Amino acid sequence: MIKEHDAFRGIEQCLLLEIGSGGRQAVFKQDECTTVLANGGTYASAFNLFWQNWLWFVNPRLPINPGQVREMQRFSLDPAKPPDLFDVVTVIALDNAKANVMGMNGGLVRISLSEPSIAFLLGARCDPQRRRRGGADEVGEAGAHGDGAI
């Protein structure tokens, strides 16, 4: 549903801001990633959160912690004052050093905790008026692991 909204349509194809253009971290570069991983290292870069597969969970039997999601939203994702930066590390696993990351948009496998990404996703769809009235966008509204409508 979020990807169908005009504001998010095609978001997984959006490129990242370079540091000189307002970005805060070096953007993903396939050749650098391949080289670092081939040498046994860990590659770090900025990436588009919508490049990940939102429906794949490292442990599907482990429910998302709704309290942690709400606290992240409350402290870091106030819809009345959206943050300039959502400073969270998301760890992605690749099958091999030569994996074509740019060809996997929407399919990258996140192996870090799900709650930060879910908090961000729910924050992007929240209703600020409802939040001010004391309500909250609940994790339970979409089920423990979402309803498949990203």
DSSP file (Angstrom, degrees, kcal/mol; ACC not computed):
  #  RESIDUE AA STRUCTURE BP1 BP2  ACC     N-H-->O    O-->H-N    N-H-->O    O-->H-N    TCO  KAPPA ALPHA  PHI   PSI    X-CA   Y-CA   Z-CA
    1    1 A M    >>        0   0    0      0, 0.0     4,-0.7     0, 0.0     3,-0.5   0.000 360.0 360.0 360.0 -40.7    0.0    0.0    0.0
    2    2 A I  G >4  +     0   0    0    147,-0.5     3,-1.3     1,-0.2     6,-0.4   0.933 360.0  51.9 -63.6 -44.7    2.8    2.5    0.8
    3    3 A K  G 34 S+     0   0    0    147,-0.9     7,-0.3     1,-0.3    -1,-0.2   0.712 104.5  58.8 -65.9 -18.3    4.5    1.9   -2.5
    4    4 A E  G <4 S+     0   0    0     -3,-0.5    -1,-0.3     5,-0.1    -2,-0.2   0.675  83.4  99.8 -83.1 -17.7    1.2    2.6   -4.3
    5    5 A H  S XX S-     0   0    0     -3,-1.3     3,-1.7    -4,-0.7     4,-1.3  -0.439  84.6-120.8 -68.5 142.0    0.9    6.1   -2.8
    6    6 A D  T 34 S+     0   0    0      1,-0.3     3,-0.3     2,-0.2    -1,-0.1   0.834 111.4  57.7 -52.9 -36.8    2.0    8.8   -5.2
    7    7 A A  T 34 S+     0   0    0      1,-0.2    -1,-0.3    -5,-0.0    -4,-0.1   0.744 118.1  31.1 -67.8 -22.7    4.7   10.0   -2.8
    8    8 A F  T X4 S+     0   0    0     -3,-1.7     3,-2.3    -6,-0.4     4,-0.3   0.434  81.2 129.2-116.9  -2.2    6.4    6.6   -2.7
    9    9 A R  T 3< S+     0   0    0     -4,-1.3    -5,-0.1     1,-0.3    -6,-0.1  -0.373  88.4   3.5 -60.5 124.8    5.7    5.2   -6.2
   10   10 A G  T >  S+     0   0    0     -7,-0.3     3,-1.9    -2,-0.1     4,-0.4   0.611  86.7 141.0  77.2  13.4    9.0    3.9   -7.7
   11   11 A I  G X   +     0   0    0     -3,-2.3     3,-1.5     1,-0.3    39,-0.2   0.809  62.4  64.1 -60.9 -30.8   10.9    4.8   -4.5
   12   12 A E  G 3  S+     0   0    0     -4,-0.3    -1,-0.3     1,-0.3    36,-0.1   0.681 100.8  53.3 -69.3 -13.5   13.0    1.7   -4.7
   13   13 A Q  G <  S+     0   0    0     -3,-1.9    -1,-0.3    92,-0.1    -2,-0.2   0.517  83.6 115.6 -92.5  -7.3   14.5    3.1   -8.0
   14   14 A C    <   -     0   0    0     -3,-1.5     2,-0.1    -4,-0.4    34,-0.1  -0.393  61.8-134.5 -67.3 135.9   15.5    6.4   -6.3
   15   15 A L        -     0   0    0     -2,-0.1     2,-0.2     1,-0.1    -1,-0.1  -0.451  23.0-107.5 -85.2 164.0   19.1    7.1   -6.2
   16   16 A L        -     0   0    0     -2,-0.1     2,-0.4    12,-0.1    -1,-0.1  -0.521  30.2-101.6 -92.8 157.4   20.9    8.4   -3.1
   17   17 A L        -     0   0    0     -2,-0.2     8,-0.3     5,-0.1     7,-0.1  -0.647  35.0-130.2 -77.0 128.1   22.2   11.9   -2.4
   18   18 A E    > > -     0   0    0     -2,-0.4     5,-2.7     1,-0.1     3,-1.6  -0.357  28.2-105.9 -68.0 159.1   26.0   12.1   -2.8
   19   19 A I  G > 5S+     0   0    0      1,-0.3     3,-1.5     3,-0.2    -1,-0.1   0.892 121.8  54.4 -57.0 -42.1   27.8   13.7    0.1
   20   20 A G  G 3 5S+     0   0    0      1,-0.3    -1,-0.3     2,-0.1     4,-0.0   0.631 108.4  51.0 -67.1 -13.4   28.4   16.9   -1.9
   21   21 A S  G < 5S-     0   0    0     -3,-1.6    -1,-0.3     0, 0.0    -2,-0.2   0.191 137.3 -74.3-109.8  14.5   24.6   17.1   -2.6
   22   22 A G  T < 5S+     0   0    0     -3,-1.5    -3,-0.2     1,-0.3    -2,-0.1   0.336  87.9 136.0 111.4  -6.9   23.4   16.8    1.0
   23   23 A G      < -     0   0    0     -5,-2.7    -1,-0.3     1,-0.1    -5,-0.1  -0.317  43.9-151.5 -69.1 159.0   24.0   13.1    1.6
   24   24 A R  S    S+     0   0    0      1,-0.2     2,-0.3    -7,-0.1    -1,-0.1   0.439  74.0  32.6-113.8  -2.7   25.6   12.1    5.0
   25   25 A Q  S    S-     0   0    0     -8,-0.3    -1,-0.2     0, 0.0    20,-0.1  -0.988  96.2 -84.5-150.1 151.3   27.3    8.9    4.0
   26   26 A A        -     0   0    0     -2,-0.3    20,-2.9    -8,-0.1     3,-0.1  -0.323  53.2-119.5 -56.2 135.4   29.0    7.6    0.9
   27   27 A V  B     -a   46   0A   0     18,-0.2    20,-0.1     1,-0.1    -1,-0.1  -0.359  37.3 -80.2 -78.1 159.5   26.4    6.1   -1.4
   28   28 A F        -     0   0    0     18,-1.1     2,-0.4    -2,-0.1    -1,-0.1  -0.328  45.5-173.3 -59.7 133.8   26.5    2.4   -2.4
   29   29 A K     >  -     0   0    0      1,-0.1     4,-2.4    -3,-0.1     5,-0.2  -0.979  18.2-148.9-133.0 120.3   28.9    1.7   -5.3
   30   30 A Q  H  > S+     0   0    0     -2,-0.4     4,-2.7     1,-0.2     5,-0.2   0.884  95.9  51.0 -56.8 -45.4   28.8   -1.8   -6.7
   31   31 A D  H  > S+     0   0    0      1,-0.2     4,-2.1     2,-0.2    -1,-0.2   0.901 112.1  46.9 -64.2 -39.7   32.5   -2.0   -7.7
   32   32 A E  H  > S+     0   0    0      2,-0.2     4,-2.6     1,-0.2     5,-0.2   0.917 112.6  50.3 -66.0 -42.4   33.6   -0.9   -4.2
   33   33 A C  H  X S+     0   0    0     -4,-2.4     4,-2.7     1,-0.2     5,-0.3   0.938 111.0  48.3 -60.0 -48.4   31.3   -3.4   -2.6
   34   34 A T  H  X S+     0   0    0     -4,-2.7     4,-2.4     1,-0.2    -1,-0.2   0.915 113.3  47.7 -59.9 -45.2   32.5   -6.3   -4.7
   35   35 A T  H  X S+     0   0    0     -4,-2.1     4,-1.3    -5,-0.2    -2,-0.2   0.938 113.9  45.7 -63.0 -48.4   36.2   -5.4   -4.0
   36   36 A V  H  <>S+     0   0    0     -4,-2.6     5,-2.6     1,-0.2     3,-0.4   0.938 116.3  44.8 -62.6 -47.8   35.7   -5.1   -0.3
   37   37 A L  H ><5S+     0   0    0     -4,-2.7     3,-1.8    -5,-0.2    -1,-0.2   0.878 109.2  56.0 -66.1 -37.3   33.7   -8.3    0.1
   38   38 A A  H 3<5S+     0   0    0     -4,-2.4    -1,-0.2    -5,-0.3    -2,-0.2   0.799 106.5  52.3 -64.2 -27.5   36.1  -10.3   -2.2
   39   39 A N  T 3<5S-     0   0    0     -4,-1.3    -1,-0.3    -3,-0.4    -2,-0.2   0.288 125.2-103.8 -91.1   9.9   38.9   -9.3    0.1
   40   40 A G  T < 5S+     0   0    0     -3,-1.8    -3,-0.2     1,-0.2    -2,-0.1   0.602  79.4 128.4  82.8  12.2   36.9  -10.6    3.1
   41   41 A G      < -     0   0    0     -5,-2.6     2,-0.5    -6,-0.2    -1,-0.2  -0.221  61.9-108.5 -91.9-176.4   35.9   -7.2    4.5
   42   42 A T        -     0   0    0     -2,-0.1     2,-0.4     2,-0.0    -1,-0.0  -0.971  28.8-144.9-114.5 125.9   32.6   -5.6    5.5
   43   43 A Y        -     0   0    0     -2,-0.5     2,-0.4   -10,-0.1   -10,-0.1  -0.780  15.6-171.8 -96.1 131.9   31.2   -2.9    3.1
   44   44 A A        +     0   0    0     -2,-0.4     2,-0.3   -17,-0.1   -18,-0.1  -0.980  20.8 132.5-124.3 135.4   29.4    0.0    4.6
   45   45 A S        -     0   0    0     -2,-0.4   -18,-0.2   -17,-0.1     2,-0.2  -0.971  56.1 -82.9-163.5 169.8   27.4    2.7    2.6
   46   46 A A  B     +a   27   0A   0    -20,-2.9   -18,-1.1    -2,-0.3     2,-0.3  -0.563  50.1 176.5 -75.8 148.4   24.2    4.5    2.5
   47   47 A F        -     0   0    0     -2,-0.2     2,-0.5   -20,-0.1   -32,-0.0  -0.980  37.4 -95.8-150.0 162.7   21.4    2.7    0.8
   48   48 A N    >   -     0   0    0     -2,-0.3     3,-2.6     1,-0.1     4,-0.3  -0.685  28.2-141.1 -80.2 122.1   17.7    3.2    0.1
   49   49 A L  G >  S+     0   0    0     -2,-0.5     3,-1.3     1,-0.3    -1,-0.1   0.769 100.6  64.8 -56.3 -25.2   15.6    1.4    2.8
   50   50 A F  G 3  S+     0   0    0      1,-0.3    -1,-0.3   -39,-0.2   -38,-0.1   0.444  82.3  76.9 -81.5   2.4   13.2    0.3    0.0
   51   51 A W  G <  S+     0   0    0     -3,-2.6    57,-2.4    54,-0.2    56,-0.7   0.664  82.6  86.8 -78.2 -17.0   15.9   -1.8   -1.5
   52   52 A Q  B <  S-b  108   0B   0     -3,-1.3     2,-0.9    -4,-0.3    57,-0.2  -0.436  90.6-110.0 -83.2 157.9   15.3   -4.4    1.2
   53   53 A N    >   -     0   0    0     55,-3.4     3,-1.2     1,-0.2    57,-0.4  -0.787  28.5-165.5 -85.2 107.7   12.7   -7.1    1.1
   54   54 A W  T 3  S+     0   0    0     -2,-0.9    -1,-0.2     1,-0.2    94,-0.1   0.655  83.5  54.6 -71.8 -15.6   10.2   -6.0    3.7
   55   55 A L  T 3  S+     0   0    0     93,-0.1     2,-0.5    92,-0.0    -1,-0.2   0.416  89.1  87.1-101.2   1.6    8.5   -9.4    3.8
   56   56 A W    <   -     0   0    0     -3,-1.2     2,-0.4    52,-0.2    54,-0.3  -0.890  56.2-172.3-103.9 130.0   11.6  -11.5    4.6
   57   57 A F        -     0   0    0     -2,-0.5    54,-0.1     1,-0.1     4,-0.1  -0.971  29.3-135.1-124.3 136.8   12.6  -11.9    8.2
   58   58 A V  S    S+     0   0    0     -2,-0.4    -1,-0.1    52,-0.4    53,-0.1   0.848 107.6  18.4 -57.8 -35.5   15.8  -13.5    9.5
   59   59 A N  S >  S-     0   0    0      3,-0.2     3,-2.0     1,-0.1    -1,-0.3  -0.783  71.1-174.6-135.9  91.5   13.7  -15.4   12.1
   60   60 A P  T 3  S+     0   0    0      0, 0.0    -2,-0.1     0, 0.0    -1,-0.1   0.660  83.2  61.2 -65.0 -14.0   10.1  -15.4   11.0
   61   61 A R  T 3  S+     0   0    0     -4,-0.1    -2,-0.0     2,-0.1     0, 0.0   0.620  86.2  84.8 -85.6 -12.2    9.0  -17.1   14.3
   62   62 A L  S <  S-     0   0    0     -3,-2.0    -3,-0.2     3,-0.0     3,-0.1  -0.810  81.0-136.2 -91.7 112.8   10.3  -14.2   16.3
   63   63 A P        -     0   0    0      0, 0.0     2,-0.2     0, 0.0    82,-0.1  -0.281  22.4-101.2 -69.4 153.7    7.6  -11.6   16.5
   64   64 A I        -     0   0    0     80,-0.5     3,-0.1     1,-0.1    81,-0.0  -0.519  35.9-119.1 -68.1 139.7    8.3   -7.9   16.1
   65   65 A N     >  -     0   0    0     -2,-0.2     4,-2.0     1,-0.2     3,-0.3  -0.731  25.5-167.8 -84.3 101.4    8.5   -6.1   19.4
   66   66 A P  H  > S+     0   0    0      0, 0.0     4,-2.6     0, 0.0     5,-0.2   0.838  84.9  56.9 -62.5 -32.5    5.6   -3.5   19.2
   67   67 A G  H  > S+     0   0    0      2,-0.2     4,-2.3     1,-0.2     5,-0.2   0.907 107.5  47.5 -64.4 -40.9    6.8   -1.7   22.3
   68   68 A Q  H  > S+     0   0    0     -3,-0.3     4,-2.3     2,-0.2    -1,-0.2   0.898 111.6  50.8 -66.9 -39.9   10.3   -1.1   20.8
   69   69 A V  H  X S+     0   0    0     -4,-2.0     4,-2.3     2,-0.2    -2,-0.2   0.936 111.2  48.2 -61.9 -46.4    8.7    0.1   17.5
   70   70 A R  H  X S+     0   0    0     -4,-2.6     4,-2.8     1,-0.2    -2,-0.2   0.907 111.2  50.3 -61.6 -42.2    6.5    2.6   19.4
   71   71 A E  H  X S+     0   0    0     -4,-2.3     4,-2.6     2,-0.2     5,-0.3   0.897 110.0  50.1 -65.4 -39.2    9.4    3.9   21.4
   72   72 A M  H  X>S+     0   0    0     -4,-2.3     4,-2.5     2,-0.2     5,-0.7   0.909 113.1  46.9 -63.4 -40.8   11.5    4.4   18.3
   73   73 A Q  H  X5S+     0   0    0     -4,-2.3     4,-1.4     3,-0.2    -2,-0.2   0.927 113.4  48.7 -65.0 -43.8    8.7    6.2   16.7
   74   74 A R  H  <5S+     0   0    0     -4,-2.8    -2,-0.2     1,-0.2    -1,-0.2   0.904 122.9  30.5 -64.3 -43.2    8.1    8.3   19.9
   75   75 A F  H  <5S+     0   0    0     -4,-2.6    -2,-0.2    -5,-0.2    -1,-0.2   0.803 135.8  19.7 -88.2 -30.6   11.8    9.3   20.3
   76   76 A S  H  <5S+     0   0    0     -4,-2.5    -3,-0.2    -5,-0.3    -2,-0.2   0.612 120.7  46.7-118.2 -15.9   13.1    9.4   16.7
   77   77 A L     << +     0   0    0     -4,-1.4    -1,-0.1    -5,-0.7    -2,-0.1  -0.281  59.3 168.0-131.5  49.3   10.2    9.7   14.3
   78   78 A D    >   -     0   0    0      3,-0.4     3,-0.9     1,-0.2    -4,-0.1  -0.505  26.4-151.6 -64.8 117.0    7.9   12.4   15.5
   79   79 A P  T 3  S+     0   0    0      0, 0.0    -1,-0.2     0, 0.0    -6,-0.0   0.770  95.2  57.6 -66.1 -23.8    5.6   13.1   12.5
   80   80 A A  T 3  S+     0   0    0      1,-0.3    -2,-0.1    48,-0.1    -3,-0.0   0.786 123.2  24.2 -74.4 -26.2    5.1   16.7   13.6
   81   81 A K  S <  S-     0   0    0     -3,-0.9    -3,-0.4     0, 0.0    -1,-0.3  -0.621  87.1-157.7-135.6  74.1    8.9   17.2   13.4
   82   82 A P        -     0   0    0      0, 0.0    -5,-0.1     0, 0.0     2,-0.1  -0.225  25.4-110.8 -56.5 140.8   10.3   14.6   10.9
   83   83 A P        -     0   0    0      0, 0.0     3,-0.1     0, 0.0    -7,-0.0  -0.352   6.2-141.0 -73.5 151.9   14.0   14.0   11.5
   84   84 A D  S    S+     0   0    0      1,-0.2     2,-0.4    -2,-0.1     0, 0.0   0.764  92.7  27.6 -74.1 -26.9   16.7   15.0    9.1
   85   85 A L        -     0   0    0      2,-0.0     2,-0.7   -61,-0.0    -1,-0.2  -0.999  57.3-160.9-142.3 131.8   18.4   11.8    9.8
   86   86 A F        -     0   0    0     -2,-0.4     2,-1.8    -3,-0.1    -9,-0.0  -0.841  24.7-160.7-109.7  89.6   17.3    8.3   10.9
   87   87 A D        +     0   0    0     -2,-0.7     2,-0.4     2,-0.0    -2,-0.0  -0.500  36.7 132.6 -82.6  80.0   20.7    7.1   12.2
   88   88 A V        -     0   0    0     -2,-1.8     2,-0.5     2,-0.0    -2,-0.1  -0.987  51.9-130.7-131.3 138.1   20.2    3.4   12.2
   89   89 A V        -     0   0    0     -2,-0.4     2,-0.5     2,-0.0    -2,-0.0  -0.788  20.8-166.7 -89.4 126.2   22.5    0.7   10.9
   90   90 A T        -     0   0    0     -2,-0.5     2,-0.5    22,-0.1    24,-0.0  -0.966   9.9-148.1-112.7 124.8   20.8   -1.9    8.7
   91   91 A V        -     0   0    0     -2,-0.5    20,-2.9    22,-0.1    21,-1.1  -0.826  13.2-168.4 -99.1 126.5   22.8   -5.0    7.9
   92   92 A I  E     -C  110   0C   0     -2,-0.5     2,-0.4    18,-0.3    18,-0.2  -0.909  10.1-144.6-113.3 138.4   22.2   -6.7    4.6
   93   93 A A  E     -C  109   0C   0     16,-2.6    16,-0.7    -2,-0.4     2,-0.3  -0.852  12.4-164.4-103.8 139.4   23.4  -10.2    3.6
   94   94 A L        -     0   0    0     -2,-0.4     3,-0.1     1,-0.1    14,-0.0  -0.911  24.7-131.1-119.5 150.1   24.6  -11.0    0.1
   95   95 A D  S    S-     0   0    0     -2,-0.3     2,-0.3     1,-0.2    -1,-0.1   0.860  86.1 -10.6 -66.3 -36.6   25.1  -14.5   -1.4
   96   96 A N  S >  S-     0   0    0     -3,-0.0     3,-1.7     1,-0.0    -1,-0.2  -0.966  74.1 -94.8-158.1 169.7   28.5  -13.6   -2.7
   97   97 A A  T 3  S+     0   0    0     -2,-0.3   -59,-0.2     1,-0.3   -60,-0.2   0.751 120.3  52.5 -63.8 -25.0   30.9  -10.7   -3.4
   98   98 A K  T 3  S+     0   0    0    -61,-0.1    -1,-0.3     2,-0.1   -64,-0.1   0.303  75.2 140.2 -96.1  10.1   29.7  -10.3   -6.9
   99   99 A A    <   -     0   0    0     -3,-1.7     2,-1.6     1,-0.1     3,-0.2  -0.291  59.2-123.5 -56.0 133.1   26.0  -10.1   -6.1
  100  100 A N    >   +     0   0    0      1,-0.2     3,-0.7     2,-0.1     4,-0.3  -0.616  34.7 178.6 -81.6  86.5   24.3   -7.5   -8.3
  101  101 A V  G >  S+     0   0    0     -2,-1.6     3,-1.9     1,-0.3    -1,-0.2   0.899  76.6  53.7 -60.2 -44.8   22.9   -5.3   -5.5
  102  102 A M  G >  S+     0   0    0      1,-0.3     3,-0.7     2,-0.2    -1,-0.3   0.770 106.0  55.0 -64.9 -24.0   21.4   -2.7   -7.9
  103  103 A G  G <  S+     0   0    0     -3,-0.7    -1,-0.3     1,-0.2    -2,-0.2   0.507 101.1  61.2 -83.0  -4.3   19.6   -5.5   -9.7
  104  104 A M  G X   +     0   0    0     -3,-1.9     3,-3.4    -4,-0.3     4,-0.4   0.163  68.4 156.3-107.7  17.0   18.0   -6.7   -6.4
  105  105 A N  T <  S+     0   0    0     -3,-0.7   -54,-0.2     1,-0.3   -53,-0.1  -0.199  76.5  14.8 -50.1 125.2   16.1   -3.5   -5.6
  106  106 A G  T 3  S+     0   0    0    -55,-0.6    -1,-0.3   -94,-0.1   -54,-0.2   0.436 119.9  74.1  86.8   1.2   13.3   -4.6   -3.3
  107  107 A G    <   +     0   0    0     -3,-3.4   -55,-0.2   -56,-0.7    -2,-0.2   0.367  55.8 126.1-128.1   4.8   14.9   -7.9   -2.7
  108  108 A L  B     -b   52   0B   0    -57,-2.4   -55,-3.4    -4,-0.4     2,-0.7  -0.427  58.9-125.3 -69.3 142.0   17.9   -7.4   -0.4
  109  109 A V  E     -C   93   0C   0    -16,-0.7   -16,-2.6   -57,-0.2     2,-0.5  -0.790  17.8-151.7 -95.3 115.5   17.8   -9.5    2.8
  110  110 A R  E     +C   92   0C   0     -2,-0.7   -52,-0.4   -57,-0.4   -18,-0.3  -0.729  18.2 175.5 -85.5 127.3   18.1   -7.6    6.0
  111  111 A I        +     0   0    0    -20,-2.9   -19,-0.2    -2,-0.5    -1,-0.1   0.423  55.0  87.7-111.4  -1.4   19.7   -9.6    8.9
  112  112 A S  S    S-     0   0    0    -21,-1.1   -54,-0.3     1,-0.2   -22,-0.1  -0.343  99.7 -57.6 -84.1 175.6   19.7   -6.9   11.5
  113  113 A L        -     0   0    0      1,-0.1     4,-0.4    -2,-0.1    -1,-0.2  -0.187  42.5-144.2 -54.3 143.9   16.8   -6.2   13.8
  114  114 A S  S  > S+     0   0    0      1,-0.2     4,-2.6     2,-0.1     3,-0.4   0.775  82.5  81.6 -80.2 -28.4   13.5   -5.5   12.0
  115  115 A E  H  > S+     0   0    0      1,-0.2     4,-2.9     2,-0.2     5,-0.2   0.840  88.2  50.9 -55.4 -43.6   12.1   -3.0   14.5
  116  116 A P  H  > S+     0   0    0      0, 0.0     4,-2.1     0, 0.0    -1,-0.2   0.933 114.7  43.9 -60.9 -43.2   14.0    0.1   13.2
  117  117 A S  H  > S+     0   0    0     -4,-0.4     4,-2.6    -3,-0.4    -2,-0.2   0.906 115.2  48.6 -66.3 -40.9   12.9   -0.5    9.6
  118  118 A I  H  X S+     0   0    0     -4,-2.6     4,-3.0     2,-0.2     5,-0.3   0.909 110.1  52.0 -65.4 -41.8    9.4   -1.2   10.7
  119  119 A A  H  X S+     0   0    0     -4,-2.9     4,-2.4    -5,-0.2    -2,-0.2   0.915 111.9  46.9 -59.6 -43.3    9.3    1.9   12.9
  120  120 A F  H  X S+     0   0    0     -4,-2.1     4,-2.0    -5,-0.2    -2,-0.2   0.934 113.0  48.5 -63.1 -46.6   10.5    4.0    9.9
  121  121 A L  H  X S+     0   0    0     -4,-2.6     4,-0.8     1,-0.2    -2,-0.2   0.929 114.6  44.2 -61.6 -47.3    7.9    2.4    7.6
  122  122 A L  H >X S+     0   0    0     -4,-3.0     3,-0.5     1,-0.2     4,-0.5   0.865 111.1  55.4 -66.4 -35.1    5.0    2.9   10.0
  123  123 A G  H >< S+     0   0    0     -4,-2.4     3,-0.6    -5,-0.3    -1,-0.2   0.854 103.1  56.0 -63.9 -34.1    6.2    6.4   10.7
  124  124 A A  H 3< S+     0   0    0     -4,-2.0    -1,-0.2     1,-0.2    -2,-0.2   0.745 115.4  37.5 -69.5 -22.9    6.1    7.2    6.9
  125  125 A R  H << S+     0   0    0     -4,-0.8    -1,-0.2    -3,-0.5    -2,-0.2   0.365  91.6 122.3-108.6   5.0    2.4    6.1    6.8
  126  126 A C    <<  -     0   0    0     -3,-0.6     3,-0.1    -4,-0.5    -3,-0.1  -0.199  62.4-125.3 -72.1 161.5    1.3    7.5   10.2
  127  127 A D     >  -     0   0    0      1,-0.1     4,-2.3     2,-0.0     3,-0.3  -0.910  14.6-160.1-105.1 104.5   -1.5   10.1   10.7
  128  128 A P  H  > S+     0   0    0      0, 0.0     4,-2.2     0, 0.0     5,-0.2   0.831  91.3  54.9 -57.3 -34.0    0.0   13.0   12.6
  129  129 A Q  H  > S+     0   0    0      2,-0.2     4,-1.5     1,-0.2     6,-0.2   0.923 109.5  46.7 -64.9 -43.4   -3.5   14.2   13.7
  130  130 A R  H  4>S+     0   0    0     -3,-0.3     5,-2.1     1,-0.2    -1,-0.2   0.904 110.8  52.6 -63.7 -40.8   -4.3   10.7   15.2
  131  131 A R  H ><5S+     0   0    0     -4,-2.3     3,-1.4     1,-0.2    -2,-0.2   0.899 108.0  51.0 -62.2 -41.5   -0.9   10.7   16.9
  132  132 A R  H 3<5S+     0   0    0     -4,-2.2    -1,-0.2     1,-0.3    -2,-0.2   0.814 103.7  58.9 -66.8 -30.0   -1.6   14.2   18.5
  133  133 A R  T 3<5S-     0   0    0     -4,-1.5    -1,-0.3    -5,-0.2    -2,-0.2   0.458 128.2 -97.5 -78.6   0.8   -5.0   12.9   19.8
  134  134 A G  T < 5S+     0   0    0     -3,-1.4    -3,-0.2     1,-0.4    -2,-0.1   0.361  87.8 119.9 101.6  -5.8   -3.1   10.2   21.7
  135  135 A G      < -     0   0    0     -5,-2.1    -1,-0.4    -6,-0.2     2,-0.3  -0.312  45.0-156.2 -82.1 174.0   -3.6    7.4   19.2
  136  136 A A        -     0   0    0     -3,-0.1     2,-0.8    -2,-0.1   -66,-0.0  -0.993  27.5-106.4-148.2 150.3   -0.7    5.6   17.6
  137  137 A D        -     0   0    0     -2,-0.3     2,-0.2   -67,-0.1   -11,-0.1  -0.717  49.0-144.9 -75.9 113.4   -0.1    3.6   14.4
  138  138 A E    >   -     0   0    0     -2,-0.8     3,-0.9     1,-0.1     4,-0.4  -0.551  19.3-138.4 -88.9 144.2    0.1    0.2   15.9
  139  139 A V  G >  S+     0   0    0      1,-0.2     3,-1.5    -2,-0.2     4,-0.3   0.880 105.6  64.2 -60.3 -38.0    2.3   -2.6   14.7
  140  140 A G  G >  S+     0   0    0      1,-0.3     3,-0.8     2,-0.2    -1,-0.2   0.699  83.2  75.3 -62.2 -20.7   -0.7   -4.9   15.2
  141  141 A E  G <  S+     0   0    0     -3,-0.9    -1,-0.3     1,-0.3    -2,-0.2   0.845 108.5  31.1 -61.2 -31.6   -2.7   -3.1   12.6
  142  142 A A  G <  S-     0   0    0     -3,-1.5    -1,-0.3    -4,-0.4    -2,-0.2   0.317 122.7-106.1-106.4   7.4   -0.6   -4.8    9.9
  143  143 A G    X   -     0   0    0     -3,-0.8     3,-1.1    -4,-0.3    -1,-0.3  -0.081  46.3 -64.1  86.6 166.3    0.0   -8.0   11.9
  144  144 A A  T 3  S+     0   0    0      1,-0.3   -80,-0.5    -4,-0.1    -1,-0.2   0.828 137.3  21.1 -60.5 -33.7    3.2   -9.1   13.6
  145  145 A H  T 3  S-     0   0    0      1,-0.4    -1,-0.3    -3,-0.2     3,-0.2   0.037 120.6 -94.8-125.1  27.1    5.1   -9.4   10.3
  146  146 A G    <   -     0   0    0     -3,-1.1    -1,-0.4    -7,-0.2    -2,-0.1  -0.001  28.3 -99.1  85.0 167.1    3.0   -7.2    8.1
  147  147 A D        -     0   0    0     -4,-0.1    -1,-0.2     2,-0.1    -4,-0.1   0.239  58.3-100.9-110.7  11.6    0.2   -8.0    5.7
  148  148 A G  S    S+     0   0    0     -3,-0.2     2,-1.0    -6,-0.1   -93,-0.1   0.444  91.0 117.2  85.5  -1.3    2.3   -8.0    2.5
  149  149 A A              0   0    0      1,-0.2  -147,-0.5    -7,-0.1    -1,-0.1  -0.669 360.0 360.0-103.2  78.7    1.1   -4.6    1.5
  150  150 A I              0   0    0     -2,-1.0  -147,-0.9  -149,-0.2    -1,-0.2   0.407 360.0 360.0 -96.2 360.0    4.3   -2.5    1.5
